[in-house]
């Protein structure tokens, strides 16, 4: 039986520099930014599994 893990990632947009970024997260070490929301989601989906495996 697999165990489900629910983690939160809060993102924000900085209008001054036109960038989306991770504001806070339950995933230790997750720091990312991108020019679009779609790009940020892609980056998070790419790095989050490795960070979760390494830290949790």
Backbone bond lengths (Angstrom), bond angles and torsions (degrees), N, CA, C in turn:
res aa  C-N    CA-C-N  psi(-1)  N-CA   C-N-CA  omega(-1)  CA-C   N-CA-C  phi
1 X - - - 1.448 - - 1.529 108.84 -
2 X 1.347 118.15 130.57 1.460 120.51 177.97 1.513 111.47 -85.38
3 X 1.291 112.99 151.23 1.451 120.39 179.54 1.528 108.74 -101.79
4 X 1.330 116.79 130.83 1.456 120.97 179.73 1.520 109.81 -89.06
5 X 1.326 115.33 138.13 1.455 121.91 179.40 1.527 108.35 -123.67
6 X 1.315 117.16 122.88 1.466 121.76 178.46 1.521 109.29 -104.97
7 X 1.316 115.94 120.63 1.455 121.88 179.92 1.526 109.20 -125.16
8 X 1.312 116.47 145.88 1.461 121.15 179.77 1.519 111.07 -105.03
9 X 1.326 114.54 142.17 1.458 122.13 172.54 1.527 106.17 -130.77
10 X 1.311 116.42 118.41 1.461 121.92 179.22 1.527 108.66 -102.55
11 X 1.322 115.38 129.09 1.452 119.51 -178.70 1.524 109.91 -118.11
12 X 1.334 115.56 160.75 1.449 121.02 179.72 1.524 108.98 -145.90
13 X 1.329 115.75 168.53 1.454 121.67 -179.99 1.521 109.40 -122.65
14 X 1.318 116.69 128.62 1.458 122.23 177.65 1.525 108.05 -99.65
15 X 1.321 115.77 105.52 1.467 120.98 -176.65 1.526 112.56 -65.75
16 X 1.327 118.06 -30.91 1.469 120.89 -177.72 1.522 111.93 -63.12
17 X 1.323 116.83 -39.24 1.472 120.54 -178.74 1.519 112.70 -112.11
18 X 1.318 117.27 4.95 1.475 123.60 177.57 1.529 112.74 52.93
19 X 1.324 114.74 56.51 1.463 118.95 -179.09 1.534 110.45 -139.72
20 X 1.331 115.73 140.58 1.470 123.27 171.90 1.518 107.04 -90.82
21 X 1.341 117.27 143.44 1.464 120.01 -178.61 1.527 110.98 -150.86
22 X 1.338 114.95 160.99 1.459 121.44 176.25 1.525 107.19 -78.14
23 X 1.314 116.34 115.68 1.459 122.56 -179.97 1.526 110.33 -79.89
24 X 1.324 116.37 -46.01 1.460 122.53 177.50 1.518 108.46 -157.42
25 X 1.328 115.49 160.94 1.453 119.15 -175.28 1.519 110.85 -160.31
26 X 1.331 115.53 151.29 1.464 121.39 171.99 1.528 111.27 -81.27
27 X 1.322 116.93 -3.98 1.462 121.94 -177.75 1.528 108.35 -98.91
28 X 1.329 117.81 110.05 1.461 120.16 -179.29 1.532 111.39 -59.06
29 X 1.324 115.34 132.76 1.455 120.56 176.71 1.517 115.33 86.78
30 X 1.314 118.16 1.09 1.459 120.16 -179.34 1.527 109.57 -83.33
31 X 1.316 114.97 104.82 1.462 123.29 176.59 1.517 105.85 -133.13
32 X 1.322 117.17 117.81 1.455 120.20 -177.51 1.518 109.71 -151.22
33 X 1.328 114.58 155.67 1.450 120.82 174.40 1.515 108.76 -149.88
34 X 1.325 115.63 157.20 1.463 121.17 -180.00 1.523 109.25 -159.29
35 X 1.328 115.10 162.13 1.463 120.35 -178.78 1.524 113.36 -74.85
36 X 1.340 117.52 -22.56 1.463 119.83 178.40 1.522 109.60 -131.40
37 X 1.311 115.35 159.01 1.460 120.81 178.68 1.525 110.56 -63.71
38 X 1.324 117.26 -41.78 1.465 120.45 178.66 1.521 111.75 -60.96
39 X 1.333 116.90 -41.51 1.466 120.42 178.03 1.529 110.88 -63.67
40 X 1.324 117.11 -40.54 1.465 120.40 -179.80 1.524 110.66 -64.96
41 X 1.309 117.23 -42.92 1.467 120.63 177.79 1.527 110.14 -60.37
42 X 1.320 117.59 -40.83 1.462 121.73 178.38 1.525 111.23 -63.43
43 X 1.322 116.67 -44.05 1.468 120.65 179.02 1.524 110.28 -62.46
44 X 1.326 116.56 -46.00 1.470 120.75 -179.77 1.525 110.53 -61.14
45 X 1.323 116.92 -45.54 1.467 120.71 179.83 1.524 111.54 -62.78
46 X 1.323 116.71 -29.91 1.458 120.67 -179.52 1.529 112.51 -76.13
47 X 1.328 117.54 -43.35 1.463 120.31 -174.12 1.525 115.06 -93.71
48 X 1.318 117.31 -24.81 1.467 120.55 -175.14 1.529 114.16 -58.57
49 X 1.333 120.37 -45.31 1.471 118.32 -179.34 1.526 113.72 -58.22
50 X 1.334 117.36 -39.61 1.458 120.14 179.28 1.531 111.06 -68.26
51 X 1.327 116.68 -40.37 1.468 119.83 179.07 1.518 110.90 -66.63
52 X 1.316 116.67 -39.73 1.467 120.27 178.07 1.524 110.31 -63.20
53 X 1.308 116.59 -46.43 1.470 120.87 179.62 1.535 111.35 -61.73
54 X 1.309 116.97 -38.36 1.468 120.99 -177.10 1.529 113.02 -77.05
55 X 1.334 116.30 -32.26 1.472 119.46 -171.16 1.522 115.70 -108.99
56 X 1.305 117.44 -22.23 1.455 118.35 -176.41 1.501 108.49 -114.98
